[in-house]
Amino acid sequence: MLRWFAIVFLLAALGGAYYWWTRNSIKPQYVTAEVVRGDIARSVNVTGAINPRVTVQVGSYVSAR
C-alpha cells in the first residue's frame, strides 16, 4: 500500500512540475513603433472616484453676548 502511495505521489509531483515548467516558458510578445520627434503633452487620465484618506469633523460656535 505504501508503495502505491509513493508512486501516485511521485506521478503527481512530476505532473505538477511539468505544468509549472511549461506555463513559465511562454515567451513575451513585444510591440515596436517608429521613433518620431515632437512635443510632449502633459496629461492625467482618471477613472473612478477620489476618496479622502482622513476625514475631520469641523464645527463652529457663535456666542450672542
C-alpha angles and dihedrals in degrees: 000000000000090000092057091048090052092049093049091047092050092049091049091049091049091048091050092048091050091050092048093047095049093042092056095046094074108126118230119246118227129204117209129196136183115262114237133179120242148116121308113234117211112214141149123208119197132183125184133023130311114229126190119245093215129024122200128198111228122192138172136210125204120194118206096205 
